Amino acid sequence: MLEPTGPLPPEIYWRRRALAIGAAVVVLGLIVWFIASLGGSGDNNQQAEPAGVVSSASSTTAAPTTTPQQQGAASGGSSAAGGSGGSGGTAASTGSDSSAAPATDAPAADAPVAANQCPDQSLAIKATPDKASYRVGEEPGFTVVITNISSTECQRDVGAGLQQALVYTLSDQRIWSNTDCFPDAQSDLRTFKPGEQAGFTVKWSGTNSVPGCGEERIPVGAGSYKVIAQLGELRSSPEPFNMTT
C-alpha cells in the first residue's frame, strides 16, 4: 500500500504525499497554536483579575473617623463641679474667741462661687446678744441670723471667714472681731429659699483684739457696748449690751 501506483512516475506520487503530509503538519501546528493561544489568554485574564480587585479594595479604604463621644473624651471637657451646703434653719457655732492660741498663717482656701449667688440686697443679717448684761470676765454670746428677704431661691457662702461679729463701744471704737485671731477660711455654701433663715452662735472672750491678733489681748472693763454682724459688705444694725462689775 505504501508503494505508489499509477500511470505517472513514482517520484510524483512521493512528492504529492510529502506535500500532503507537510500541509497536514502545518494545519495541525496551526490548530495547536490556536488552542494554546486561547488557553494563554484565559490565564492572563485570571491573573489580571486579582490585581484589579486589590486595587479597587485599596482605593475604597476609608480613613477611620472619630465619633463625637470620642472627640469629647479626647478634649477632656468638663467639669465643673461644686456642692451646696445644707439649707439654714439650724444654729451653727462659728467658733469661740476664748482660746488664747495665736492665729496661724495658713493660706486661705478658695471659696466656692455659686451660680445663683444671693446679692447683698436679697439678704438681711442681724446680731442679738444672748443677754442684755454680762459680768466682766464672763463670755458674752451672740446669735447671728441671716435671712433671704427676696422672692427667689439663691446660694451664699456664709463661712466663718466671711461672717463676722464685731464689738464696738457706743462711741464707735472697735473692740473685737471673731476673725481677728481665728480667721476661719472654711466655706459654708448654703441654699436659701425665700424667707429661709440660717442661725449661728458666736462667743466672745471679753478681751480686745486687732486684725491679725498682733497685740496683747486685754480684758475689757465695765461699760456699754454694741455688737454688729457683717457678711461681706452686708452689715446689721447695732444691738447694745452691757458689761458690769
Secondary structure, DSSP 8 states (H G I E B T S, - for coil): --S--SSS-HHHHHHHHHHHHHHHHHHHHHHHHHHHHHHHHHHHHHHHHHHHHHHHHHHT-------HHHHHHHHT-----------SSSEEEEEES-----------------TTB--GGGEEEEEEESSSEEETTS--EEEEEEEE-SSS-EEEE--TTTEEEEEEETT--EEEETTSS-------EEEE-TT-EEEEEEE--SB---TT--S---B--SEEEEEEEEETTEE---EEEEEE-
